[in-house]
Amino acid sequence: MATPKGFAQAIIVITTISAAVMELVDTSIINVALNDMSGSLGVNIEDISWVITAYAIANVVIIPLTGFLAEYFGRKNYYIASMIIFTLASYMCGQSTSLPEIIVWRFIQGIGGGALLSTSQAILFEAFEPKDRGKAAGLFGMGIVLGPTLGPTIGGYIMEHFSWPLIFLVNIPIGILATILAFIFIDKKEGEGANKSNIKIDYVGIGLLMVGVSCLQFVLERGETEDWFSSESIRMCSMVAAFSIGLFIWQELKVKQPAVNIRLLSNRNLSVTTIFTFVAGFGLYTSVFVYPVLAQRVLGFTPYETGLTLLAPTLFGVVIMPVMGILLSKGVPPLPFIAAGFSLFVIYSFMNSRVSLDVGKSDFFWLFVIRALGIAMSQLPLINQAVAGLHPKDYATGIGLNNMTRQLGGAFGIAVANNYVARQYSQHRSDLVSGMQNAPAAVNGIAQNIMGKTGDIENIANTKALTILNGSVERQSYYLAYLDTFRLIGLFFLCVLPLLFFLRVKKKTPQELAMAMKAAAESH
C-alpha cells in the first residue's frame, strides 16, 4: 500500500488525531461534571465514579484484543465500526436517566473508544515513511498529553453554560465527520480481513479476562463503602476475581493463540516496564480525577475555572512530545527520560500535597507544568523501553500488554483514590471533632452574630451556626484527605524508581526502531 502524500496525508493526520483526542477527552471530560451528575441522578460522588471506572474497564479489556479484532474483521472496517459504536454510545449516555443505564453505555463507549485509540495510531503511522515515524509518534503523543487535560476544560465550559448530557453529545458531530473521512480517505491494507479461517478466537480467555477484571474493580470500588470482607458481595466478587484471573493465566499459557500472550512477561525487561507503566497510569488518571473534585468541592472553583487551570500548563507537554518522538527514533536511550519523568511526577505530587486552603487558581500553574513535563518525558520512552530485549515479532504483543497495564493502573488508581479519600476524610473529621474543645462557645458566638444580623430567634440561629461549623469541618476534612491522596500518588512513583536498575537498553538499528514504533501504533 503506497504511503499517502499531500492533502490525503493531511486528512489522515487530522482524522486519526481528532478521533484519538475525542476518545482521550472522554476519559476526563466527565471529571468536572461528577458533582452535578451525582445530584441529577440521585447518587453520591463515590457511586458516580463508576461512570469513569466502567469506561476504564472496557478499555482494559479491549486494548489487548484490538490487534486480533482488526486482523479478523479488517482494520478499516473495525476502525469505522469502533467510531460508530463510540458515537452511538455517546448519544445514549447523554440520554441516560439512571446510574445503571449510564454505566452500561459508558462501558460500551469504552469498548468503541479503546479500539478507536489503538487503530488511529496504527493508521497514522502507516501514513508516514519509516524514517518519518518519529514525527508520527510525536504528533500522536501530543494527543495523548492534550486529550485527558483538554477534557476538563471543555467539560467545565459546558457545565458552566449548559448541562452535563452535552459533555457526551458533543462527540456526535465529530464522530460522524471522522467516520465519513475515514470511509473516503483511509485505504484498506492488502489482504485485510482475508485470513479469518486461520484465526482462532480465544473465547474462554476473553470471557475470563472480562469477569476477572470487572469483579476485581468492583471489590476495589465498593470495598471501603461496604466494609470490605464483612460484606457478602465483596467476599463473593473477591473469590470470583481470584478464580477468574487464575484461570485466565492458566488458559493463556495453555492455548496456541491466546487472547493475551502473557508468556512474554517472562522477559524481565518487559515485566519491570509494565510495573512502571501501571504506576504511570495510576498517576495520570488519578491526578486528573482527584484535582477537579478538590478544586470544586473544597476550593470553590467553577468547573470551567478548574478546566482552565489544567489546560494552559499542559501545552508545555504538547510541545515536548514531538521532540521526544524524534529523539527516540534516532536511538536516544529511554531510561534517562523515564527517570526524569517519574521524578517530576514525585515533585508534582508532594508539592500538591502541601497547597493551602486559600490557594488561588494561578498558584497551580507551575505545578501542572511539572506534571505535564513528567508525563511527556515518560509516556513514549515507556513504550520504547517495553520492546527492549524482545524479538521484533513480539513487539506488538509486548506493547499491547504494556498498554493494557497502563489502563488497568488508571482504573485501579481511581478506585484506590475513592477508597482512600473516604477513609482519610472519616479519620480527619473524627480528629477535628475530637479536638474541638471549644465547639459550644464557637456555636454560641456564630449564633449571636447571626441573630445580630438577621434577627433570627435563638433556636434558628443555633441551627444555622451548627450548619456553618459542620460545613467548615467537612471542608477541612476533605481538604486534608485530598492532600493525603496526592501524597499517596507521589509515594507510588517514588517506590518504583529503584526498579530502574533492573531495566536494560538494547541498542536498536533504525529498522528495529521503525518496527517498534509501528508495533506501538498497532497495539497502543
C-alpha positions as CSV (number, residue, x, y, z in Angstrom):
1,M,0.0,0.0,0.0
2,A,1.5,3.3,-1.1
3,T,2.2,6.0,1.5
4,P,-0.3,8.9,1.1
5,K,1.0,12.3,0.2
6,G,-0.1,15.9,0.5
7,F,-3.8,16.5,1.0
8,A,-4.6,12.8,1.6
9,Q,-1.9,12.5,4.3
10,A,-3.0,15.7,6.0
11,I,-6.7,14.5,6.1
12,I,-5.5,11.2,7.6
13,V,-3.4,13.0,10.2
14,I,-6.4,15.3,11.2
15,T,-8.9,12.4,11.2
16,T,-6.8,10.0,13.3
17,I,-5.6,12.5,15.8
18,S,-9.1,14.1,16.2
19,A,-10.6,10.6,16.7
20,A,-7.9,9.7,19.3
21,V,-8.2,13.1,21.1
22,M,-12.0,12.7,21.2
23,E,-11.6,9.3,22.9
24,L,-9.0,10.6,25.3
25,V,-11.1,13.7,26.1
26,D,-13.8,11.3,27.2
27,T,-11.6,9.8,29.8
28,S,-11.5,13.1,31.7
29,I,-14.3,15.4,30.4
30,I,-16.6,13.8,32.9
31,N,-14.4,14.6,35.9
32,V,-15.6,18.2,36.3
33,A,-19.3,17.1,36.0
34,L,-19.3,14.5,38.8
35,N,-20.9,16.7,41.4
36,D,-23.7,17.8,39.0
37,M,-24.2,14.2,37.8
38,S,-24.4,12.8,41.3
39,G,-27.1,15.3,42.2
40,S,-29.0,14.8,39.0
41,L,-29.0,11.0,39.2
42,G,-29.6,11.0,42.9
43,V,-26.4,9.1,43.9
44,N,-23.3,10.1,45.9
45,I,-19.9,11.0,44.5
46,E,-18.4,7.6,45.2
47,D,-21.2,5.8,43.2
48,I,-21.0,8.2,40.2
49,S,-17.3,7.4,39.9
50,W,-18.4,4.1,38.4
51,V,-19.1,6.1,35.2
52,I,-15.4,6.7,34.9
53,T,-14.5,3.2,36.0
54,A,-16.8,1.4,33.6
55,Y,-15.0,3.3,30.7
56,A,-11.6,2.3,32.1
57,I,-12.6,-1.4,32.5
58,A,-13.8,-1.5,28.9
59,N,-10.5,0.0,27.7
60,V,-8.5,-2.6,29.7
61,V,-10.5,-5.4,28.2
62,I,-10.4,-4.2,24.6
63,I,-6.9,-2.9,24.2
64,P,-5.1,-6.3,24.2
65,L,-7.7,-7.6,21.8
66,T,-7.5,-4.8,19.2
67,G,-4.8,-6.3,17.1
68,F,-6.7,-9.6,16.8
69,L,-10.1,-7.9,16.1
70,A,-8.5,-5.6,13.4
71,E,-7.0,-8.6,11.7
72,Y,-10.2,-10.6,11.9
73,F,-12.6,-8.0,10.7
74,G,-10.2,-5.9,8.6
75,R,-8.7,-2.8,10.1
76,K,-10.7,-0.2,8.1
77,N,-14.0,-2.0,8.9
78,Y,-13.0,-2.3,12.6
79,Y,-12.0,1.4,12.8
80,I,-15.2,2.6,11.2
81,A,-17.3,0.3,13.4
82,S,-15.5,1.5,16.5
83,M,-16.3,5.1,15.7
84,I,-20.0,4.3,15.1
85,I,-20.1,2.4,18.4
86,F,-18.4,5.2,20.2
87,T,-20.7,7.9,18.7
88,L,-23.9,5.9,19.3
89,A,-22.9,5.2,22.9
90,S,-22.1,8.9,23.4
91,Y,-25.7,9.7,22.4
92,M,-27.1,7.1,24.7
93,C,-25.0,8.3,27.6
94,G,-26.5,11.8,27.1
95,Q,-30.0,10.4,27.2
96,S,-29.5,8.3,30.3
97,T,-31.7,9.0,33.4
98,S,-30.3,6.5,35.9
99,L,-26.9,5.4,37.2
100,P,-27.1,1.7,35.9
101,E,-28.1,3.0,32.5
102,I,-25.3,5.4,32.1
103,I,-22.8,2.9,33.4
104,V,-23.8,0.3,30.7
105,W,-23.5,2.9,27.9
106,R,-20.2,4.2,29.3
107,F,-18.9,0.6,29.1
108,I,-20.0,0.3,25.5
109,Q,-18.5,3.7,24.8
110,G,-15.2,2.5,26.3
111,I,-15.3,-0.6,24.0
112,G,-15.5,1.6,21.0
113,G,-13.1,4.2,22.3
114,G,-10.3,1.8,23.3
115,A,-10.3,0.3,19.9
116,L,-10.5,3.7,18.3
117,L,-7.4,4.9,20.1
118,S,-5.3,1.9,19.1
119,T,-6.3,1.8,15.4
120,S,-6.0,5.5,15.0
121,Q,-2.3,5.3,15.9
122,A,-1.7,2.4,13.6
123,I,-3.3,4.2,10.6
124,L,-1.4,7.4,11.4
125,F,2.0,5.6,11.4
126,E,1.3,3.9,8.1
127,A,0.7,7.4,6.6
128,F,4.4,8.1,7.1
129,E,7.5,6.6,5.7
130,P,9.5,4.6,8.3
131,K,12.1,7.3,8.5
132,D,9.4,9.8,9.5
133,R,7.6,7.7,12.1
134,G,9.3,9.6,14.9
135,K,7.3,12.6,13.8
136,A,4.2,10.5,13.7
137,A,4.9,9.3,17.3
138,G,5.4,12.9,18.4
139,L,2.1,14.0,16.7
140,F,0.2,11.2,18.3
141,G,2.0,11.9,21.6
142,M,0.6,15.4,21.5
143,G,-2.9,14.0,21.5
144,I,-2.0,11.6,24.4
145,V,-0.9,14.6,26.5
146,L,-3.6,17.1,25.4
147,G,-6.6,14.8,25.3
148,P,-7.1,13.9,29.0
149,T,-6.4,17.5,30.1
150,L,-8.5,19.1,27.4
151,G,-11.5,17.2,28.8
152,P,-11.9,19.1,32.0
153,T,-11.7,22.5,30.1
154,I,-14.4,21.5,27.6
155,G,-16.4,19.8,30.3
156,G,-16.1,22.9,32.6
157,Y,-17.3,25.3,29.9
158,I,-20.3,23.0,29.1
159,M,-21.1,22.7,32.8
160,E,-20.9,26.4,33.3
161,H,-23.2,27.3,30.4
162,F,-25.3,24.1,29.7
163,S,-25.9,20.8,31.5
164,W,-24.0,17.5,31.9
165,P,-25.6,15.5,29.0
166,L,-23.9,17.8,26.5
167,I,-20.5,16.5,27.5
168,F,-21.4,13.3,25.7
169,L,-23.5,14.8,22.9
170,V,-20.6,16.9,21.6
171,N,-19.0,13.7,20.4
172,I,-21.7,13.1,17.8
173,P,-20.8,15.7,15.1
174,I,-17.1,14.9,15.5
175,G,-17.8,11.1,15.3
176,I,-19.9,11.4,12.2
177,L,-17.4,13.6,10.4
178,A,-14.5,11.3,11.4
179,T,-16.4,8.3,10.2
180,I,-17.1,9.9,6.8
181,L,-13.5,11.0,6.3
182,A,-12.2,7.5,7.3
183,F,-14.5,5.9,4.8
184,I,-13.3,8.1,2.0
185,F,-9.6,8.6,2.7
186,I,-8.4,5.6,4.6
187,D,-7.4,2.7,2.3
188,K,-7.6,-1.0,3.2
189,K,-4.4,-2.9,3.8
190,E,-3.6,-5.5,1.2
191,G,-5.2,-8.8,2.3
192,E,-7.1,-7.1,5.1
193,G,-9.6,-9.4,6.8
194,A,-8.8,-12.3,4.4
195,N,-7.3,-14.7,6.9
196,K,-10.4,-15.2,9.2
197,S,-10.2,-19.0,8.8
198,N,-6.7,-19.1,10.2
199,I,-7.6,-17.2,13.3
200,K,-9.0,-19.0,16.3
201,I,-10.9,-16.8,18.8
202,D,-9.9,-17.4,22.4
203,Y,-13.5,-17.0,23.8
204,V,-12.6,-18.6,27.1
205,G,-9.6,-16.2,27.7
206,I,-11.7,-13.1,26.7
207,G,-14.5,-14.1,29.0
208,L,-12.3,-14.8,32.0
209,L,-10.5,-11.5,31.5
210,M,-13.7,-9.6,31.4
211,V,-15.1,-11.4,34.5
212,G,-11.9,-11.2,36.5
213,V,-11.2,-7.5,35.8
214,S,-14.8,-6.5,36.4
215,C,-15.1,-8.3,39.7
216,L,-11.7,-7.0,40.9
217,Q,-12.7,-3.5,40.1
218,F,-16.0,-3.9,42.0
219,V,-14.0,-5.0,45.0
220,L,-11.7,-2.0,44.8
221,E,-14.5,0.4,44.2
222,R,-17.0,-0.8,46.8
223,G,-14.7,-2.3,49.4
224,E,-14.5,0.7,51.7
225,T,-18.2,1.6,51.4
226,E,-19.3,-2.0,52.2
227,D,-16.7,-2.6,55.0
228,W,-14.6,-5.0,52.9
229,F,-14.9,-8.7,53.7
230,S,-17.8,-8.2,56.2
231,S,-19.9,-7.8,53.0
232,E,-21.2,-10.9,51.2
233,S,-21.0,-9.2,47.8
234,I,-17.3,-8.2,48.4
235,R,-16.4,-11.7,49.5
236,M,-18.2,-13.3,46.5
237,C,-16.6,-10.9,44.0
238,S,-13.1,-11.4,45.5
239,M,-13.4,-15.1,45.1
240,V,-14.7,-14.8,41.5
241,A,-11.9,-12.3,40.7
242,A,-9.2,-14.6,42.1
243,F,-10.6,-17.7,40.4
244,S,-11.2,-16.0,37.0
245,I,-7.8,-14.3,36.9
246,G,-6.1,-17.5,37.9
247,L,-7.9,-19.5,35.2
248,F,-7.2,-16.7,32.7
249,I,-3.4,-17.0,33.3
250,W,-3.6,-20.8,33.0
251,Q,-5.7,-20.6,29.8
252,E,-3.4,-18.0,28.2
253,L,-0.3,-20.2,28.9
254,K,-2.0,-23.3,27.6
255,V,-3.6,-22.2,24.2
256,K,-1.6,-21.7,21.0
257,Q,-3.4,-18.5,20.0
258,P,-4.1,-16.7,23.3
259,A,-6.1,-13.5,23.5
260,V,-3.3,-12.0,25.6
261,N,0.2,-13.6,25.2
262,I,1.3,-13.3,28.8
263,R,4.3,-15.6,28.2
264,L,6.2,-12.5,27.2
265,L,6.1,-11.4,30.8
266,S,8.9,-13.9,31.5
267,N,11.1,-11.3,29.9
268,R,12.5,-9.3,32.8
269,N,12.7,-6.0,31.0
270,L,9.1,-6.2,29.8
271,S,7.8,-7.3,33.2
272,V,9.6,-4.4,35.1
273,T,8.5,-1.9,32.4
274,T,4.8,-2.9,33.0
275,I,5.2,-2.0,36.7
276,F,6.4,1.4,35.7
277,T,3.5,1.7,33.2
278,F,1.0,0.6,35.8
279,V,2.2,3.3,38.2
280,A,2.2,5.9,35.3
281,G,-1.4,5.0,34.6
282,F,-2.2,5.2,38.3
283,G,-0.8,8.7,38.5
284,L,-2.0,10.0,35.1
285,Y,-5.7,9.1,35.7
286,T,-5.8,9.6,39.5
287,S,-4.4,13.1,39.5
288,V,-6.9,14.2,36.8
289,F,-9.7,12.6,38.8
290,V,-8.7,13.9,42.3
291,Y,-7.8,17.5,41.3
292,P,-11.2,18.6,39.8
293,V,-13.1,17.3,42.8
294,L,-10.7,19.0,45.2
295,A,-10.9,22.3,43.2
296,Q,-14.7,22.3,43.1
297,R,-15.7,20.6,46.4
298,V,-13.1,22.3,48.6
299,L,-11.5,25.3,46.9
300,G,-14.8,26.6,45.3
301,F,-13.6,26.8,41.7
302,T,-16.2,26.6,39.0
303,P,-16.0,23.6,36.5
304,Y,-14.7,25.9,33.8
305,E,-12.1,27.5,36.1
306,T,-11.0,24.0,37.1
307,G,-10.5,23.1,33.4
308,L,-8.6,26.2,32.6
309,T,-6.1,25.7,35.4
310,L,-5.3,22.3,33.8
311,L,-5.2,23.3,30.2
312,A,-2.6,26.1,29.8
313,P,0.3,24.2,31.6
314,T,-0.4,21.1,29.5
315,L,0.8,23.0,26.4
316,F,4.3,22.6,27.7
317,G,3.9,18.8,27.5
318,V,2.4,19.1,24.0
319,V,5.5,21.0,22.8
320,I,7.8,18.4,24.3
321,M,6.1,15.3,22.8
322,P,7.2,15.7,19.2
323,V,10.8,16.3,20.4
324,M,10.6,13.1,22.4
325,G,9.4,11.1,19.4
326,I,12.2,12.4,17.2
327,L,14.9,11.8,19.9
328,L,13.7,8.2,20.5
329,S,13.5,7.5,16.7
330,K,17.2,8.4,16.5
331,G,18.1,5.9,19.1
332,V,18.5,8.1,22.3
333,P,18.1,5.8,25.3
334,P,14.7,6.0,27.0
335,L,15.8,5.3,30.6
336,P,17.1,8.8,31.5
337,F,13.7,10.2,30.3
338,I,11.7,7.7,32.3
339,A,13.8,8.6,35.4
340,A,13.3,12.3,34.8
341,G,9.6,11.9,34.1
342,F,8.9,9.9,37.2
343,S,11.0,12.2,39.4
344,L,9.0,15.2,38.1
345,F,5.7,13.4,39.0
346,V,7.1,12.8,42.5
347,I,7.8,16.5,42.9
348,Y,4.4,17.5,41.5
349,S,2.6,15.1,43.8
350,F,4.4,16.2,47.0
351,M,4.1,19.9,46.1
352,N,0.4,19.4,45.5
353,S,0.0,17.7,48.9
354,R,1.2,21.0,50.6
355,V,-1.2,23.5,49.0
356,S,-3.1,25.8,51.4
357,L,-6.9,26.3,51.6
358,D,-6.5,29.9,50.3
359,V,-4.6,28.8,47.2
360,G,-5.6,30.7,44.0
361,K,-6.1,29.4,40.5
362,S,-2.8,30.9,39.2
363,D,-0.9,29.1,42.0
364,F,-1.4,25.8,40.3
365,F,0.2,26.8,37.0
366,W,3.7,25.7,37.7
367,L,2.5,22.6,39.5
368,F,0.8,21.4,36.4
369,V,3.7,22.4,34.2
370,I,5.8,19.9,36.2
371,R,3.1,17.3,35.8
372,A,2.8,17.8,32.0
373,L,6.6,17.6,31.6
374,G,6.6,14.4,33.7
375,I,4.0,12.8,31.5
376,A,5.6,13.9,28.3
377,M,9.0,12.6,29.3
378,S,7.8,9.2,30.4
379,Q,5.0,8.0,28.1
380,L,6.8,7.5,24.8
381,P,10.0,6.2,26.5
382,L,8.0,3.6,28.3
383,I,6.6,2.3,25.0
384,N,10.1,2.2,23.6
385,Q,11.5,0.5,26.7
386,A,8.8,-2.2,26.6
387,V,10.3,-3.7,23.5
388,A,13.9,-3.6,24.5
389,G,15.1,-7.2,24.6
390,L,12.1,-8.5,22.6
391,H,12.3,-10.1,19.2
392,P,10.7,-7.9,16.5
393,K,7.9,-10.4,16.0
394,D,6.9,-9.9,19.7
395,Y,6.9,-6.1,19.6
396,A,3.1,-5.7,19.1
397,T,2.2,-8.2,21.8
398,G,4.7,-6.7,24.3
399,I,3.4,-3.2,23.8
400,G,-0.2,-4.4,23.9
401,L,0.5,-5.9,27.4
402,N,2.2,-2.7,28.5
403,N,-0.6,-0.5,27.4
404,M,-3.3,-2.8,28.9
405,T,-1.4,-2.4,32.2
406,R,-1.5,1.4,31.9
407,Q,-5.3,1.4,31.6
408,L,-5.5,-1.1,34.4
409,G,-3.4,1.2,36.5
410,G,-5.7,4.1,35.8
411,A,-8.8,2.1,36.8
412,F,-7.1,0.8,39.9
413,G,-5.9,4.3,40.8
414,I,-9.4,5.8,40.6
415,A,-10.8,3.0,42.8
416,V,-7.9,3.4,45.3
417,A,-8.3,7.2,45.4
418,N,-12.1,6.9,46.1
419,N,-11.5,4.5,49.0
420,Y,-8.5,6.4,50.4
421,V,-10.3,9.8,50.3
422,A,-13.3,8.2,52.1
423,R,-11.1,6.7,54.8
424,Q,-8.9,9.7,55.3
425,Y,-12.0,12.0,55.4
426,S,-13.5,10.0,58.2
427,Q,-10.3,10.0,60.1
428,H,-9.6,13.7,59.7
429,R,-13.2,14.5,60.6
430,S,-13.0,12.4,63.8
431,D,-9.7,14.1,64.7
432,L,-11.0,17.6,64.1
433,V,-14.3,17.0,66.0
434,S,-12.5,15.4,69.0
435,G,-10.1,18.3,69.1
436,M,-12.8,21.0,69.2
437,Q,-12.9,21.6,72.9
438,N,-14.5,25.0,72.5
439,A,-17.2,23.9,70.0
440,P,-20.1,25.1,72.2
441,A,-18.5,28.5,72.6
442,A,-17.9,28.7,68.8
443,V,-21.5,27.8,68.0
444,N,-22.8,30.3,70.5
445,G,-20.5,33.0,69.0
446,I,-21.7,32.3,65.5
447,A,-25.3,32.2,66.6
448,Q,-25.0,35.6,68.4
449,N,-23.6,37.0,65.2
450,I,-26.4,35.6,63.1
451,M,-29.1,36.9,65.5
452,G,-27.4,40.4,65.4
453,K,-27.5,40.5,61.6
454,T,-30.8,38.7,60.8
455,G,-32.9,39.0,63.9
456,D,-33.5,35.2,64.0
457,I,-34.6,33.6,67.2
458,E,-32.1,31.7,69.2
459,N,-33.1,28.1,68.1
460,I,-32.9,29.0,64.4
461,A,-29.7,30.9,64.9
462,N,-28.1,27.9,66.7
463,T,-29.2,25.5,63.9
464,K,-27.6,27.8,61.3
465,A,-24.5,28.1,63.4
466,L,-24.2,24.3,63.7
467,T,-24.6,24.0,59.9
468,I,-21.8,26.6,59.3
469,L,-19.5,24.9,61.8
470,N,-20.2,21.4,60.3
471,G,-19.6,22.8,56.8
472,S,-16.2,24.2,57.9
473,V,-15.2,20.8,59.5
474,E,-16.3,18.9,56.4
475,R,-14.4,21.2,54.1
476,Q,-11.3,20.9,56.1
477,S,-11.6,17.1,56.4
478,Y,-12.0,16.7,52.6
479,Y,-9.1,19.1,52.0
480,L,-6.8,17.1,54.2
481,A,-8.0,13.8,52.6
482,Y,-7.2,15.1,49.1
483,L,-3.8,16.3,50.1
484,D,-3.1,12.8,51.6
485,T,-4.2,11.3,48.2
486,F,-1.7,13.4,46.3
487,R,1.0,12.3,48.8
488,L,0.0,8.6,48.1
489,I,0.4,9.1,44.4
490,G,3.9,10.5,45.0
491,L,4.8,7.5,47.1
492,F,3.8,5.1,44.4
493,F,6.1,6.9,41.9
494,L,8.9,7.2,44.4
495,C,8.8,3.5,45.4
496,V,9.2,2.2,41.8
497,L,12.2,4.5,40.9
498,P,14.8,2.0,42.2
499,L,13.5,-0.6,39.8
500,L,15.2,1.4,37.0
501,F,18.4,-0.6,37.9
502,F,16.6,-3.8,36.7
503,L,16.0,-2.3,33.2
504,R,18.4,-2.5,30.4
505,V,18.6,-0.9,27.0
506,K,19.3,-2.8,23.9
507,K,20.7,-0.7,21.0
508,K,18.3,-0.9,18.1
509,T,19.0,-0.4,14.4
510,P,17.0,2.2,12.5
511,Q,14.9,-0.6,11.0
512,E,14.1,-2.0,14.5
513,L,13.1,1.4,15.8
514,A,10.7,1.8,12.9
515,M,9.3,-1.6,13.6
516,A,8.9,-0.8,17.3
517,M,7.1,2.4,16.6
518,K,4.8,0.6,14.1
519,A,4.1,-2.0,16.7
520,A,3.4,0.6,19.3
521,A,0.8,2.1,16.9
522,E,-0.9,-1.2,16.3
523,S,-1.0,-2.2,19.9
524,H,-1.5,1.1,21.7
